[in-house]
């Protein structure tokens, strides 16, 4: 909880500083937009955080959103498919793709970085090919009011994506911190070989985690598609995986695996979006978003390295003290 408390205090301090620099930060419309962004980015960041806890990585998120977005548009506008069926098809496709990631990683012992990097390239290229590099939209298709409301609507003034994020986060918290799967997930991330000797099916745990990440990516992908109301296969979701990784690392997920929490991921997402909001409010070029993300990931990894070394030194000191007695 120390990491989560520290990052939460940093979030509060940053919000105070931003509101002092630009009082427009506290305007209702800005706070609603900020909450909407936190909701949309936070959903898939939770999935990325789970993958990072296993000691893996998922780099294909943005490209997968582009592919799912154009497929959703084509199913609704060209295939005349029902809304519910089209959304379920997108979720199923994402789960199937990430199931493939998990199987390649666990059955063929391929590196997660390589597998998901290939996915990043393949899905983006496929999205551009099937659309002939043309932007896809949703036009005047009937029955899309619910999805548009999901992306852009509010519930008692609270953006729907943020509400959905809280629901998903609550479910994930129970699964991660109060279930057998969660215990096995942390054990696999800390030491996969020891977990196997303990009787844990680590291959199944890792594969299932990638599938969960795929489902959450699809949900975020639907929200982003209707938030923008169009999908450019070349640019849609570009570098979103970096936002998710930065949020997870900033929230306490160790790239070594075996550490992380849902609360930390939520706080990390919020902190990252507040930083992006500050960039916009100050009129700083949006291209600096990537500089901010790079700095955030670097700081997060440095902090993890420092805390890990301190913890190791403390454990060694305790062991020596116990041996001396």
Secondary structure in CASP SS format (residue, H / E / C, confidence):
PFRMAT SS
TARGET T0000
AUTHOR 0000-0000-0000
METHOD secondary structure of the structure
MODEL  1
X C 1.00
X H 1.00
X H 1.00
X H 1.00
X H 1.00
X H 1.00
X H 1.00
X H 1.00
X H 1.00
X H 1.00
X H 1.00
X H 1.00
X H 1.00
X H 1.00
X H 1.00
X H 1.00
X H 1.00
X H 1.00
X H 1.00
X H 1.00
X H 1.00
X C 1.00
X H 1.00
X H 1.00
X H 1.00
X H 1.00
X C 1.00
X H 1.00
X H 1.00
X H 1.00
X H 1.00
X H 1.00
X H 1.00
X H 1.00
X H 1.00
X H 1.00
X H 1.00
X H 1.00
X H 1.00
X H 1.00
X H 1.00
X H 1.00
X H 1.00
X H 1.00
X H 1.00
X H 1.00
X H 1.00
X H 1.00
X H 1.00
X H 1.00
X H 1.00
X H 1.00
X H 1.00
X C 1.00
X C 1.00
X C 1.00
X C 1.00
X C 1.00
X C 1.00
X C 1.00
X H 1.00
X H 1.00
X H 1.00
X H 1.00
X H 1.00
X H 1.00
X H 1.00
X H 1.00
X H 1.00
X H 1.00
X H 1.00
X H 1.00
X H 1.00
X H 1.00
X H 1.00
X H 1.00
X H 1.00
X C 1.00
X C 1.00
X C 1.00
X C 1.00
X C 1.00
X H 1.00
X H 1.00
X H 1.00
X H 1.00
X H 1.00
X H 1.00
X H 1.00
X H 1.00
X H 1.00
X H 1.00
X H 1.00
X H 1.00
X H 1.00
X H 1.00
X H 1.00
X H 1.00
X H 1.00
X H 1.00
X H 1.00
X H 1.00
X H 1.00
X H 1.00
X H 1.00
X H 1.00
X H 1.00
X C 1.00
X C 1.00
X C 1.00
X C 1.00
X H 1.00
X H 1.00
X H 1.00
X H 1.00
X H 1.00
X H 1.00
X H 1.00
X H 1.00
X H 1.00
X H 1.00
X H 1.00
X H 1.00
X H 1.00
X H 1.00
X H 1.00
X H 1.00
X H 1.00
X H 1.00
X H 1.00
X C 1.00
X C 1.00
X C 1.00
X C 1.00
X C 1.00
X E 1.00
X E 1.00
X C 1.00
X C 1.00
X C 1.00
X C 1.00
X C 1.00
X C 1.00
X C 1.00
X H 1.00
X H 1.00
X H 1.00
X H 1.00
X H 1.00
X H 1.00
X H 1.00
X H 1.00
X C 1.00
X E 1.00
X E 1.00
X C 1.00
X C 1.00
X E 1.00
X E 1.00
X H 1.00
X H 1.00
X H 1.00
X H 1.00
X H 1.00
X H 1.00
X H 1.00
X H 1.00
X H 1.00
X H 1.00
X H 1.00
X H 1.00
X H 1.00
X H 1.00
X H 1.00
X H 1.00
X H 1.00
X H 1.00
X C 1.00
X C 1.00
X H 1.00
X H 1.00
X H 1.00
X H 1.00
X H 1.00
X H 1.00
X H 1.00
X H 1.00
X H 1.00
X H 1.00
X H 1.00
X C 1.00
X H 1.00
X H 1.00
X H 1.00
X H 1.00
X H 1.00
X H 1.00
X C 1.00
X C 1.00
X C 1.00
X C 1.00
X H 1.00
X H 1.00
X H 1.00
X H 1.00
X H 1.00
X H 1.00
X H 1.00
X H 1.00
X H 1.00
X H 1.00
X H 1.00
X H 1.00
X H 1.00
X H 1.00
X H 1.00
X H 1.00
X H 1.00
X H 1.00
X H 1.00
X H 1.00
X H 1.00
X H 1.00
X H 1.00
X H 1.00
X H 1.00
X H 1.00
X H 1.00
X C 1.00
X E 1.00
X E 1.00
X C 1.00
X C 1.00
X C 1.00
X C 1.00
X C 1.00
X C 1.00
X C 1.00
X C 1.00
X H 1.00
X H 1.00
X H 1.00
X H 1.00
X H 1.00
X H 1.00
X H 1.00
X H 1.00
X H 1.00
X H 1.00
X H 1.00
X C 1.00
X C 1.00
X C 1.00
X C 1.00
X C 1.00
X C 1.00
X C 1.00
X C 1.00
X C 1.00
X C 1.00
X C 1.00
X H 1.00
X H 1.00
X H 1.00
X H 1.00
X H 1.00
X H 1.00
X H 1.00
X H 1.00
X H 1.00
X H 1.00
X H 1.00
X H 1.00
X H 1.00
X H 1.00
X H 1.00
X H 1.00
X H 1.00
X H 1.00
X H 1.00
X H 1.00
X C 1.00
X C 1.00
X C 1.00
X C 1.00
X H 1.00
X H 1.00
X H 1.00
X H 1.00
X H 1.00
X H 1.00
X H 1.00
X H 1.00
X H 1.00
X H 1.00
X H 1.00
X H 1.00
X H 1.00
X H 1.00
X H 1.00
X H 1.00
X H 1.00
X H 1.00
X H 1.00
X H 1.00
X H 1.00
X H 1.00
X H 1.00
X H 1.00
X H 1.00
X H 1.00
X H 1.00
X H 1.00
X H 1.00
X H 1.00
X H 1.00
X H 1.00
X H 1.00
X H 1.00
X H 1.00
X H 1.00
X H 1.00
X H 1.00
X H 1.00
X C 1.00
END
